[in-house]
C-alpha cells in the first residue's frame, strides 16, 4: 500500500488528497499527512538505489 501510494504520487503527480480518496475507494482509510510522511521517508531511499 505504501509503495502503491508513492508510485501513484510520483508517476501521476496526484495530490495527497487525491490519493486519500483513491485509497478510501479501496477500503483503506488514511490521512493525507500519512502519505506525506511516506513520501518524505521513502523517496530519498529510492533515489539512492
mmCIF entry with sequence, helices, sheets and N, C-alpha, C, O atoms, coordinates in Angstrom:
data_MODEL
# 
_entry.id   MODEL 
# 
_entity.id                         1 
_entity.type                       polymer 
_entity.pdbx_number_of_molecules   1 
# 
_entity_poly.entity_id                      1 
_entity_poly.type                           'polypeptide(L)' 
_entity_poly.nstd_linkage                   no 
_entity_poly.nstd_monomer                   no 
_entity_poly.pdbx_seq_one_letter_code       
;(UNK)(UNK)(UNK)(UNK)(UNK)(UNK)(UNK)(UNK)(UNK)(UNK)(UNK)(UNK)(UNK)(UNK)(UNK)(UNK)
(UNK)(UNK)(UNK)(UNK)(UNK)(UNK)(UNK)(UNK)(UNK)(UNK)(UNK)(UNK)(UNK)(UNK)(UNK)(UNK)
(UNK)(UNK)(UNK)(UNK)(UNK)(UNK)(UNK)(UNK)(UNK)(UNK)(UNK)(UNK)(UNK)(UNK)(UNK)(UNK)
(UNK)
;
_entity_poly.pdbx_seq_one_letter_code_can   XXXXXXXXXXXXXXXXXXXXXXXXXXXXXXXXXXXXXXXXXXXXXXXXX 
_entity_poly.pdbx_strand_id                 A 
# 
loop_
_entity_poly_seq.entity_id 
_entity_poly_seq.num 
_entity_poly_seq.mon_id 
_entity_poly_seq.hetero 
1 1  UNK n 
1 2  UNK n 
1 3  UNK n 
1 4  UNK n 
1 5  UNK n 
1 6  UNK n 
1 7  UNK n 
1 8  UNK n 
1 9  UNK n 
1 10 UNK n 
1 11 UNK n 
1 12 UNK n 
1 13 UNK n 
1 14 UNK n 
1 15 UNK n 
1 16 UNK n 
1 17 UNK n 
1 18 UNK n 
1 19 UNK n 
1 20 UNK n 
1 21 UNK n 
1 22 UNK n 
1 23 UNK n 
1 24 UNK n 
1 25 UNK n 
1 26 UNK n 
1 27 UNK n 
1 28 UNK n 
1 29 UNK n 
1 30 UNK n 
1 31 UNK n 
1 32 UNK n 
1 33 UNK n 
1 34 UNK n 
1 35 UNK n 
1 36 UNK n 
1 37 UNK n 
1 38 UNK n 
1 39 UNK n 
1 40 UNK n 
1 41 UNK n 
1 42 UNK n 
1 43 UNK n 
1 44 UNK n 
1 45 UNK n 
1 46 UNK n 
1 47 UNK n 
1 48 UNK n 
1 49 UNK n 
# 
_struct_asym.id          A 
_struct_asym.entity_id   1 
# 
loop_
_struct_conf.conf_type_id 
_struct_conf.id 
_struct_conf.pdbx_PDB_helix_id 
_struct_conf.beg_label_comp_id 
_struct_conf.beg_label_asym_id 
_struct_conf.beg_label_seq_id 
_struct_conf.pdbx_beg_PDB_ins_code 
_struct_conf.end_label_comp_id 
_struct_conf.end_label_asym_id 
_struct_conf.end_label_seq_id 
_struct_conf.pdbx_end_PDB_ins_code 
_struct_conf.beg_auth_comp_id 
_struct_conf.beg_auth_asym_id 
_struct_conf.beg_auth_seq_id 
_struct_conf.end_auth_comp_id 
_struct_conf.end_auth_asym_id 
_struct_conf.end_auth_seq_id 
_struct_conf.pdbx_PDB_helix_class 
_struct_conf.details 
_struct_conf.pdbx_PDB_helix_length 
HELX_P HELX_P1 AA1 UNK A 2  ? UNK A 12 ? UNK A 2  UNK A 12 1 ? 11 
HELX_P HELX_P2 AA2 UNK A 16 ? UNK A 25 ? UNK A 16 UNK A 25 1 ? 10 
HELX_P HELX_P3 AA3 UNK A 32 ? UNK A 47 ? UNK A 32 UNK A 47 1 ? 16 
# 
_struct_conf_type.id          HELX_P 
_struct_conf_type.criteria    ? 
_struct_conf_type.reference   ? 
# 
loop_
_atom_site.group_PDB 
_atom_site.id 
_atom_site.type_symbol 
_atom_site.label_atom_id 
_atom_site.label_alt_id 
_atom_site.label_comp_id 
_atom_site.label_asym_id 
_atom_site.label_entity_id 
_atom_site.label_seq_id 
_atom_site.pdbx_PDB_ins_code 
_atom_site.Cartn_x 
_atom_site.Cartn_y 
_atom_site.Cartn_z 
_atom_site.occupancy 
_atom_site.B_iso_or_equiv 
_atom_site.pdbx_formal_charge 
_atom_site.auth_seq_id 
_atom_site.auth_comp_id 
_atom_site.auth_asym_id 
_atom_site.auth_atom_id 
_atom_site.pdbx_PDB_model_num 
ATOM 1   N N  . UNK A 1 1  ? 0.829   -1.180 0.000   1.00 0.00 ? 1  UNK A N  1 
ATOM 2   C CA . UNK A 1 1  ? 0.000   0.000  0.000   1.00 0.00 ? 1  UNK A CA 1 
ATOM 3   C C  . UNK A 1 1  ? 0.878   1.250  0.000   1.00 0.00 ? 1  UNK A C  1 
ATOM 4   O O  . UNK A 1 1  ? 0.599   2.205  -0.725  1.00 0.00 ? 1  UNK A O  1 
ATOM 5   N N  . UNK A 1 2  ? 1.929   1.247  0.803   1.00 0.00 ? 2  UNK A N  1 
ATOM 6   C CA . UNK A 1 2  ? 2.826   2.402  0.852   1.00 0.00 ? 2  UNK A CA 1 
ATOM 7   C C  . UNK A 1 2  ? 3.467   2.630  -0.514  1.00 0.00 ? 2  UNK A C  1 
ATOM 8   O O  . UNK A 1 2  ? 3.474   3.746  -1.031  1.00 0.00 ? 2  UNK A O  1 
ATOM 9   N N  . UNK A 1 3  ? 4.001   1.564  -1.083  1.00 0.00 ? 3  UNK A N  1 
ATOM 10  C CA . UNK A 1 3  ? 4.657   1.690  -2.389  1.00 0.00 ? 3  UNK A CA 1 
ATOM 11  C C  . UNK A 1 3  ? 3.676   2.115  -3.471  1.00 0.00 ? 3  UNK A C  1 
ATOM 12  O O  . UNK A 1 3  ? 4.029   2.880  -4.369  1.00 0.00 ? 3  UNK A O  1 
ATOM 13  N N  . UNK A 1 4  ? 2.454   1.622  -3.389  1.00 0.00 ? 4  UNK A N  1 
ATOM 14  C CA . UNK A 1 4  ? 1.435   1.991  -4.371  1.00 0.00 ? 4  UNK A CA 1 
ATOM 15  C C  . UNK A 1 4  ? 1.157   3.493  -4.315  1.00 0.00 ? 4  UNK A C  1 
ATOM 16  O O  . UNK A 1 4  ? 1.113   4.154  -5.353  1.00 0.00 ? 4  UNK A O  1 
ATOM 17  N N  . UNK A 1 5  ? 0.973   4.024  -3.130  1.00 0.00 ? 5  UNK A N  1 
ATOM 18  C CA . UNK A 1 5  ? 0.720   5.462  -2.989  1.00 0.00 ? 5  UNK A CA 1 
ATOM 19  C C  . UNK A 1 5  ? 1.894   6.287  -3.499  1.00 0.00 ? 5  UNK A C  1 
ATOM 20  O O  . UNK A 1 5  ? 1.707   7.281  -4.201  1.00 0.00 ? 5  UNK A O  1 
ATOM 21  N N  . UNK A 1 6  ? 3.094   5.871  -3.145  1.00 0.00 ? 6  UNK A N  1 
ATOM 22  C CA . UNK A 1 6  ? 4.277   6.610  -3.596  1.00 0.00 ? 6  UNK A CA 1 
ATOM 23  C C  . UNK A 1 6  ? 4.398   6.543  -5.112  1.00 0.00 ? 6  UNK A C  1 
ATOM 24  O O  . UNK A 1 6  ? 4.711   7.541  -5.761  1.00 0.00 ? 6  UNK A O  1 
ATOM 25  N N  . UNK A 1 7  ? 4.151   5.378  -5.665  1.00 0.00 ? 7  UNK A N  1 
ATOM 26  C CA . UNK A 1 7  ? 4.225   5.221  -7.129  1.00 0.00 ? 7  UNK A CA 1 
ATOM 27  C C  . UNK A 1 7  ? 3.221   6.129  -7.828  1.00 0.00 ? 7  UNK A C  1 
ATOM 28  O O  . UNK A 1 7  ? 3.570   6.820  -8.785  1.00 0.00 ? 7  UNK A O  1 
ATOM 29  N N  . UNK A 1 8  ? 1.969   6.132  -7.354  1.00 0.00 ? 8  UNK A N  1 
ATOM 30  C CA . UNK A 1 8  ? 0.953   6.993  -7.957  1.00 0.00 ? 8  UNK A CA 1 
ATOM 31  C C  . UNK A 1 8  ? 1.321   8.463  -7.797  1.00 0.00 ? 8  UNK A C  1 
ATOM 32  O O  . UNK A 1 8  ? 1.139   9.255  -8.721  1.00 0.00 ? 8  UNK A O  1 
ATOM 33  N N  . UNK A 1 9  ? 1.834   8.825  -6.635  1.00 0.00 ? 9  UNK A N  1 
ATOM 34  C CA . UNK A 1 9  ? 2.211   10.217 -6.385  1.00 0.00 ? 9  UNK A CA 1 
ATOM 35  C C  . UNK A 1 9  ? 3.288   10.670 -7.370  1.00 0.00 ? 9  UNK A C  1 
ATOM 36  O O  . UNK A 1 9  ? 3.186   11.750 -7.951  1.00 0.00 ? 9  UNK A O  1 
ATOM 37  N N  . UNK A 1 10 ? 4.304   9.856  -7.553  1.00 0.00 ? 10 UNK A N  1 
ATOM 38  C CA . UNK A 1 10 ? 5.423   10.220 -8.422  1.00 0.00 ? 10 UNK A CA 1 
ATOM 39  C C  . UNK A 1 10 ? 5.043   10.134 -9.897  1.00 0.00 ? 10 UNK A C  1 
ATOM 40  O O  . UNK A 1 10 ? 5.363   11.033 -10.676 1.00 0.00 ? 10 UNK A O  1 
ATOM 41  N N  . UNK A 1 11 ? 4.369   9.067  -10.279 1.00 0.00 ? 11 UNK A N  1 
ATOM 42  C CA . UNK A 1 11 ? 4.068   8.827  -11.687 1.00 0.00 ? 11 UNK A CA 1 
ATOM 43  C C  . UNK A 1 11 ? 2.997   9.763  -12.233 1.00 0.00 ? 11 UNK A C  1 
ATOM 44  O O  . UNK A 1 11 ? 3.148   10.304 -13.329 1.00 0.00 ? 11 UNK A O  1 
ATOM 45  N N  . UNK A 1 12 ? 1.926   9.958  -11.485 1.00 0.00 ? 12 UNK A N  1 
ATOM 46  C CA . UNK A 1 12 ? 0.770   10.690 -11.996 1.00 0.00 ? 12 UNK A CA 1 
ATOM 47  C C  . UNK A 1 12 ? 0.610   12.088 -11.415 1.00 0.00 ? 12 UNK A C  1 
ATOM 48  O O  . UNK A 1 12 ? -0.355  12.784 -11.730 1.00 0.00 ? 12 UNK A O  1 
ATOM 49  N N  . UNK A 1 13 ? 1.558   12.510 -10.561 1.00 0.00 ? 13 UNK A N  1 
ATOM 50  C CA . UNK A 1 13 ? 1.527   13.858 -9.970  1.00 0.00 ? 13 UNK A CA 1 
ATOM 51  C C  . UNK A 1 13 ? 0.199   14.149 -9.271  1.00 0.00 ? 13 UNK A C  1 
ATOM 52  O O  . UNK A 1 13 ? -0.358  15.239 -9.402  1.00 0.00 ? 13 UNK A O  1 
ATOM 53  N N  . UNK A 1 14 ? -0.297  13.167 -8.530  1.00 0.00 ? 14 UNK A N  1 
ATOM 54  C CA . UNK A 1 14 ? -1.545  13.327 -7.789  1.00 0.00 ? 14 UNK A CA 1 
ATOM 55  C C  . UNK A 1 14 ? -1.282  14.066 -6.481  1.00 0.00 ? 14 UNK A C  1 
ATOM 56  O O  . UNK A 1 14 ? -0.179  14.020 -5.937  1.00 0.00 ? 14 UNK A O  1 
ATOM 57  N N  . UNK A 1 15 ? -2.300  14.738 -5.994  1.00 0.00 ? 15 UNK A N  1 
ATOM 58  C CA . UNK A 1 15 ? -2.172  15.390 -4.692  1.00 0.00 ? 15 UNK A CA 1 
ATOM 59  C C  . UNK A 1 15 ? -2.370  14.347 -3.593  1.00 0.00 ? 15 UNK A C  1 
ATOM 60  O O  . UNK A 1 15 ? -2.880  13.255 -3.840  1.00 0.00 ? 15 UNK A O  1 
ATOM 61  N N  . UNK A 1 16 ? -1.962  14.700 -2.393  1.00 0.00 ? 16 UNK A N  1 
ATOM 62  C CA . UNK A 1 16 ? -2.150  13.788 -1.265  1.00 0.00 ? 16 UNK A CA 1 
ATOM 63  C C  . UNK A 1 16 ? -3.636  13.538 -1.025  1.00 0.00 ? 16 UNK A C  1 
ATOM 64  O O  . UNK A 1 16 ? -4.038  12.427 -0.676  1.00 0.00 ? 16 UNK A O  1 
ATOM 65  N N  . UNK A 1 17 ? -4.442  14.569 -1.212  1.00 0.00 ? 17 UNK A N  1 
ATOM 66  C CA . UNK A 1 17 ? -5.887  14.411 -1.022  1.00 0.00 ? 17 UNK A CA 1 
ATOM 67  C C  . UNK A 1 17 ? -6.487  13.477 -2.076  1.00 0.00 ? 17 UNK A C  1 
ATOM 68  O O  . UNK A 1 17 ? -7.384  12.692 -1.770  1.00 0.00 ? 17 UNK A O  1 
ATOM 69  N N  . UNK A 1 18 ? -5.998  13.558 -3.306  1.00 0.00 ? 18 UNK A N  1 
ATOM 70  C CA . UNK A 1 18 ? -6.451  12.632 -4.351  1.00 0.00 ? 18 UNK A CA 1 
ATOM 71  C C  . UNK A 1 18 ? -6.122  11.194 -3.965  1.00 0.00 ? 18 UNK A C  1 
ATOM 72  O O  . UNK A 1 18 ? -6.942  10.291 -4.133  1.00 0.00 ? 18 UNK A O  1 
ATOM 73  N N  . UNK A 1 19 ? -4.919  10.993 -3.449  1.00 0.00 ? 19 UNK A N  1 
ATOM 74  C CA . UNK A 1 19 ? -4.505  9.644  -3.052  1.00 0.00 ? 19 UNK A CA 1 
ATOM 75  C C  . UNK A 1 19 ? -5.338  9.122  -1.887  1.00 0.00 ? 19 UNK A C  1 
ATOM 76  O O  . UNK A 1 19 ? -5.657  7.934  -1.835  1.00 0.00 ? 19 UNK A O  1 
ATOM 77  N N  . UNK A 1 20 ? -5.691  9.999  -0.957  1.00 0.00 ? 20 UNK A N  1 
ATOM 78  C CA . UNK A 1 20 ? -6.553  9.599  0.162   1.00 0.00 ? 20 UNK A CA 1 
ATOM 79  C C  . UNK A 1 20 ? -7.896  9.116  -0.375  1.00 0.00 ? 20 UNK A C  1 
ATOM 80  O O  . UNK A 1 20 ? -8.410  8.092  0.074   1.00 0.00 ? 20 UNK A O  1 
ATOM 81  N N  . UNK A 1 21 ? -8.462  9.839  -1.322  1.00 0.00 ? 21 UNK A N  1 
ATOM 82  C CA . UNK A 1 21 ? -9.741  9.437  -1.912  1.00 0.00 ? 21 UNK A CA 1 
ATOM 83  C C  . UNK A 1 21 ? -9.620  8.099  -2.633  1.00 0.00 ? 21 UNK A C  1 
ATOM 84  O O  . UNK A 1 21 ? -10.507 7.253  -2.525  1.00 0.00 ? 21 UNK A O  1 
ATOM 85  N N  . UNK A 1 22 ? -8.530  7.905  -3.364  1.00 0.00 ? 22 UNK A N  1 
ATOM 86  C CA . UNK A 1 22 ? -8.338  6.651  -4.098  1.00 0.00 ? 22 UNK A CA 1 
ATOM 87  C C  . UNK A 1 22 ? -8.185  5.470  -3.140  1.00 0.00 ? 22 UNK A C  1 
ATOM 88  O O  . UNK A 1 22 ? -8.717  4.390  -3.396  1.00 0.00 ? 22 UNK A O  1 
ATOM 89  N N  . UNK A 1 23 ? -7.472  5.669  -2.054  1.00 0.00 ? 23 UNK A N  1 
ATOM 90  C CA . UNK A 1 23 ? -7.310  4.601  -1.065  1.00 0.00 ? 23 UNK A CA 1 
ATOM 91  C C  . UNK A 1 23 ? -8.634  4.322  -0.359  1.00 0.00 ? 23 UNK A C  1 
ATOM 92  O O  . UNK A 1 23 ? -8.958  3.172  -0.062  1.00 0.00 ? 23 UNK A O  1 
ATOM 93  N N  . UNK A 1 24 ? -9.396  5.383  -0.093  1.00 0.00 ? 24 UNK A N  1 
ATOM 94  C CA . UNK A 1 24 ? -10.696 5.223  0.558   1.00 0.00 ? 24 UNK A CA 1 
ATOM 95  C C  . UNK A 1 24 ? -11.636 4.396  -0.307  1.00 0.00 ? 24 UNK A C  1 
ATOM 96  O O  . UNK A 1 24 ? -12.411 3.597  0.219   1.00 0.00 ? 24 UNK A O  1 
ATOM 97  N N  . UNK A 1 25 ? -11.582 4.571  -1.622  1.00 0.00 ? 25 UNK A N  1 
ATOM 98  C CA . UNK A 1 25 ? -12.398 3.775  -2.541  1.00 0.00 ? 25 UNK A CA 1 
ATOM 99  C C  . UNK A 1 25 ? -12.031 2.301  -2.471  1.00 0.00 ? 25 UNK A C  1 
ATOM 100 O O  . UNK A 1 25 ? -12.839 1.436  -2.810  1.00 0.00 ? 25 UNK A O  1 
ATOM 101 N N  . UNK A 1 26 ? -10.822 2.020  -2.036  1.00 0.00 ? 26 UNK A N  1 
ATOM 102 C CA . UNK A 1 26 ? -10.352 0.633  -1.909  1.00 0.00 ? 26 UNK A CA 1 
ATOM 103 C C  . UNK A 1 26 ? -10.500 0.112  -0.481  1.00 0.00 ? 26 UNK A C  1 
ATOM 104 O O  . UNK A 1 26 ? -10.013 -0.971 -0.157  1.00 0.00 ? 26 UNK A O  1 
ATOM 105 N N  . UNK A 1 27 ? -11.172 0.885  0.370   1.00 0.00 ? 27 UNK A N  1 
ATOM 106 C CA . UNK A 1 27 ? -11.436 0.452  1.735   1.00 0.00 ? 27 UNK A CA 1 
ATOM 107 C C  . UNK A 1 27 ? -10.310 0.723  2.713   1.00 0.00 ? 27 UNK A C  1 
ATOM 108 O O  . UNK A 1 27 ? -10.289 0.158  3.807   1.00 0.00 ? 27 UNK A O  1 
ATOM 109 N N  . UNK A 1 28 ? -9.368  1.586  2.333   1.00 0.00 ? 28 UNK A N  1 
ATOM 110 C CA . UNK A 1 28 ? -8.233  1.906  3.196   1.00 0.00 ? 28 UNK A CA 1 
ATOM 111 C C  . UNK A 1 28 ? -8.355  3.369  3.607   1.00 0.00 ? 28 UNK A C  1 
ATOM 112 O O  . UNK A 1 28 ? -8.324  4.268  2.765   1.00 0.00 ? 28 UNK A O  1 
ATOM 113 N N  . UNK A 1 29 ? -8.492  3.593  4.898   1.00 0.00 ? 29 UNK A N  1 
ATOM 114 C CA . UNK A 1 29 ? -8.690  4.942  5.408   1.00 0.00 ? 29 UNK A CA 1 
ATOM 115 C C  . UNK A 1 29 ? -7.380  5.489  5.967   1.00 0.00 ? 29 UNK A C  1 
ATOM 116 O O  . UNK A 1 29 ? -6.795  4.909  6.882   1.00 0.00 ? 29 UNK A O  1 
ATOM 117 N N  . UNK A 1 30 ? -6.922  6.615  5.407   1.00 0.00 ? 30 UNK A N  1 
ATOM 118 C CA . UNK A 1 30 ? -5.746  7.281  5.943   1.00 0.00 ? 30 UNK A CA 1 
ATOM 119 C C  . UNK A 1 30 ? -5.836  8.774  5.743   1.00 0.00 ? 30 UNK A C  1 
ATOM 120 O O  . UNK A 1 30 ? -6.654  9.270  4.968   1.00 0.00 ? 30 UNK A O  1 
ATOM 121 N N  . UNK A 1 31 ? -4.981  9.481  6.454   1.00 0.00 ? 31 UNK A N  1 
ATOM 122 C CA . UNK A 1 31 ? -4.927  10.936 6.348   1.00 0.00 ? 31 UNK A CA 1 
ATOM 123 C C  . UNK A 1 31 ? -3.889  11.337 5.305   1.00 0.00 ? 31 UNK A C  1 
ATOM 124 O O  . UNK A 1 31 ? -2.941  10.598 5.037   1.00 0.00 ? 31 UNK A O  1 
ATOM 125 N N  . UNK A 1 32 ? -4.081  12.512 4.725   1.00 0.00 ? 32 UNK A N  1 
ATOM 126 C CA . UNK A 1 32 ? -3.122  12.974 3.716   1.00 0.00 ? 32 UNK A CA 1 
ATOM 127 C C  . UNK A 1 32 ? -1.730  13.162 4.320   1.00 0.00 ? 32 UNK A C  1 
ATOM 128 O O  . UNK A 1 32 ? -0.725  13.033 3.622   1.00 0.00 ? 32 UNK A O  1 
ATOM 129 N N  . UNK A 1 33 ? -1.675  13.466 5.611   1.00 0.00 ? 33 UNK A N  1 
ATOM 130 C CA . UNK A 1 33 ? -0.371  13.638 6.259   1.00 0.00 ? 33 UNK A CA 1 
ATOM 131 C C  . UNK A 1 33 ? 0.391   12.320 6.365   1.00 0.00 ? 33 UNK A C  1 
ATOM 132 O O  . UNK A 1 33 ? 1.621   12.312 6.409   1.00 0.00 ? 33 UNK A O  1 
ATOM 133 N N  . UNK A 1 34 ? -0.332  11.219 6.405   1.00 0.00 ? 34 UNK A N  1 
ATOM 134 C CA . UNK A 1 34 ? 0.320   9.908  6.418   1.00 0.00 ? 34 UNK A CA 1 
ATOM 135 C C  . UNK A 1 34 ? 1.070   9.691  5.111   1.00 0.00 ? 34 UNK A C  1 
ATOM 136 O O  . UNK A 1 34 ? 2.221   9.256  5.111   1.00 0.00 ? 34 UNK A O  1 
ATOM 137 N N  . UNK A 1 35 ? 0.413   9.996  4.000   1.00 0.00 ? 35 UNK A N  1 
ATOM 138 C CA . UNK A 1 35 ? 1.056   9.834  2.691   1.00 0.00 ? 35 UNK A CA 1 
ATOM 139 C C  . UNK A 1 35 ? 2.228   10.800 2.566   1.00 0.00 ? 35 UNK A C  1 
ATOM 140 O O  . UNK A 1 35 ? 3.270   10.438 2.020   1.00 0.00 ? 35 UNK A O  1 
ATOM 141 N N  . UNK A 1 36 ? 2.073   12.010 3.061   1.00 0.00 ? 36 UNK A N  1 
ATOM 142 C CA . UNK A 1 36 ? 3.170   12.983 3.058   1.00 0.00 ? 36 UNK A CA 1 
ATOM 143 C C  . UNK A 1 36 ? 4.394   12.415 3.779   1.00 0.00 ? 36 UNK A C  1 
ATOM 144 O O  . UNK A 1 36 ? 5.513   12.513 3.274   1.00 0.00 ? 36 UNK A O  1 
ATOM 145 N N  . UNK A 1 37 ? 4.187   11.825 4.947   1.00 0.00 ? 37 UNK A N  1 
ATOM 146 C CA . UNK A 1 37 ? 5.309   11.238 5.699   1.00 0.00 ? 37 UNK A CA 1 
ATOM 147 C C  . UNK A 1 37 ? 5.937   10.085 4.941   1.00 0.00 ? 37 UNK A C  1 
ATOM 148 O O  . UNK A 1 37 ? 7.160   9.943  4.940   1.00 0.00 ? 37 UNK A O  1 
ATOM 149 N N  . UNK A 1 38 ? 5.119   9.252  4.292   1.00 0.00 ? 38 UNK A N  1 
ATOM 150 C CA . UNK A 1 38 ? 5.656   8.138  3.499   1.00 0.00 ? 38 UNK A CA 1 
ATOM 151 C C  . UNK A 1 38 ? 6.543   8.667  2.384   1.00 0.00 ? 38 UNK A C  1 
ATOM 152 O O  . UNK A 1 38 ? 7.645   8.164  2.167   1.00 0.00 ? 38 UNK A O  1 
ATOM 153 N N  . UNK A 1 39 ? 6.059   9.682  1.677   1.00 0.00 ? 39 UNK A N  1 
ATOM 154 C CA . UNK A 1 39 ? 6.821   10.250 0.564   1.00 0.00 ? 39 UNK A CA 1 
ATOM 155 C C  . UNK A 1 39 ? 8.144   10.815 1.074   1.00 0.00 ? 39 UNK A C  1 
ATOM 156 O O  . UNK A 1 39 ? 9.194   10.571 0.480   1.00 0.00 ? 39 UNK A O  1 
ATOM 157 N N  . UNK A 1 40 ? 8.097   11.563 2.165   1.00 0.00 ? 40 UNK A N  1 
ATOM 158 C CA . UNK A 1 40 ? 9.318   12.147 2.722   1.00 0.00 ? 40 UNK A CA 1 
ATOM 159 C C  . UNK A 1 40 ? 10.300  11.080 3.190   1.00 0.00 ? 40 UNK A C  1 
ATOM 160 O O  . UNK A 1 40 ? 11.514  11.259 3.095   1.00 0.00 ? 40 UNK A O  1 
ATOM 161 N N  . UNK A 1 41 ? 9.774   9.978  3.693   1.00 0.00 ? 41 UNK A N  1 
ATOM 162 C CA . UNK A 1 41 ? 10.636  8.925  4.223   1.00 0.00 ? 41 UNK A CA 1 
ATOM 163 C C  . UNK A 1 41 ? 11.212  8.030  3.133   1.00 0.00 ? 41 UNK A C  1 
ATOM 164 O O  . UNK A 1 41 ? 12.396  7.695  3.175   1.00 0.00 ? 41 UNK A O  1 
ATOM 165 N N  . UNK A 1 42 ? 10.395  7.638  2.157   1.00 0.00 ? 42 UNK A N  1 
ATOM 166 C CA . UNK A 1 42 ? 10.811  6.601  1.222   1.00 0.00 ? 42 UNK A CA 1 
ATOM 167 C C  . UNK A 1 42 ? 11.406  7.097  -0.092  1.00 0.00 ? 42 UNK A C  1 
ATOM 168 O O  . UNK A 1 42 ? 12.248  6.403  -0.662  1.00 0.00 ? 42 UNK A O  1 
ATOM 169 N N  . UNK A 1 43 ? 11.016  8.246  -0.592  1.00 0.00 ? 43 UNK A N  1 
ATOM 170 C CA . UNK A 1 43 ? 11.556  8.708  -1.873  1.00 0.00 ? 43 UNK A CA 1 
ATOM 171 C C  . UNK A 1 43 ? 13.078  8.874  -1.815  1.00 0.00 ? 43 UNK A C  1 
ATOM 172 O O  . UNK A 1 43 ? 13.757  8.452  -2.751  1.00 0.00 ? 43 UNK A O  1 
ATOM 173 N N  . UNK A 1 44 ? 13.640  9.464  -0.765  1.00 0.00 ? 44 UNK A N  1 
ATOM 174 C CA . UNK A 1 44 ? 15.117  9.539  -0.724  1.00 0.00 ? 44 UNK A CA 1 
ATOM 175 C C  . UNK A 1 44 ? 15.785  8.161  -0.760  1.00 0.00 ? 44 UNK A C  1 
ATOM 176 O O  . UNK A 1 44 ? 16.860  8.012  -1.339  1.00 0.00 ? 44 UNK A O  1 
ATOM 177 N N  . UNK A 1 45 ? 15.167  7.173  -0.156  1.00 0.00 ? 45 UNK A N  1 
ATOM 178 C CA . UNK A 1 45 ? 15.734  5.820  -0.174  1.00 0.00 ? 45 UNK A CA 1 
ATOM 179 C C  . UNK A 1 45 ? 15.715  5.247  -1.586  1.00 0.00 ? 45 UNK A C  1 
ATOM 180 O O  . UNK A 1 45 ? 16.663  4.577  -1.995  1.00 0.00 ? 45 UNK A O  1 
ATOM 181 N N  . UNK A 1 46 ? 14.638  5.505  -2.337  1.00 0.00 ? 46 UNK A N  1 
ATOM 182 C CA . UNK A 1 46 ? 14.543  5.009  -3.709  1.00 0.00 ? 46 UNK A CA 1 
ATOM 183 C C  . UNK A 1 46 ? 15.528  5.737  -4.619  1.00 0.00 ? 46 UNK A C  1 
ATOM 184 O O  . UNK A 1 46 ? 16.084  5.136  -5.539  1.00 0.00 ? 46 UNK A O  1 
ATOM 185 N N  . UNK A 1 47 ? 15.745  7.022  -4.367  1.00 0.00 ? 47 UNK A N  1 
ATOM 186 C CA . UNK A 1 47 ? 16.675  7.793  -5.190  1.00 0.00 ? 47 UNK A CA 1 
ATOM 187 C C  . UNK A 1 47 ? 18.109  7.317  -5.002  1.00 0.00 ? 47 UNK A C  1 
ATOM 188 O O  . UNK A 1 47 ? 18.926  7.431  -5.916  1.00 0.00 ? 47 UNK A O  1 
ATOM 189 N N  . UNK A 1 48 ? 18.417  6.791  -3.836  1.00 0.00 ? 48 UNK A N  1 
ATOM 190 C CA . UNK A 1 48 ? 19.778  6.313  -3.553  1.00 0.00 ? 48 UNK A CA 1 
ATOM 191 C C  . UNK A 1 48 ? 20.073  4.955  -4.171  1.00 0.00 ? 48 UNK A C  1 
ATOM 192 O O  . UNK A 1 48 ? 21.232  4.545  -4.232  1.00 0.00 ? 48 UNK A O  1 
ATOM 193 N N  . UNK A 1 49 ? 19.064  4.264  -4.621  1.00 0.00 ? 49 UNK A N  1 
ATOM 194 C CA . UNK A 1 49 ? 19.276  2.920  -5.178  1.00 0.00 ? 49 UNK A CA 1 
ATOM 195 C C  . UNK A 1 49 ? 19.608  2.969  -6.641  1.00 0.00 ? 49 UNK A C  1 
ATOM 196 O O  . UNK A 1 49 ? 19.815  1.926  -7.262  1.00 0.00 ? 49 UNK A O  1 
# 
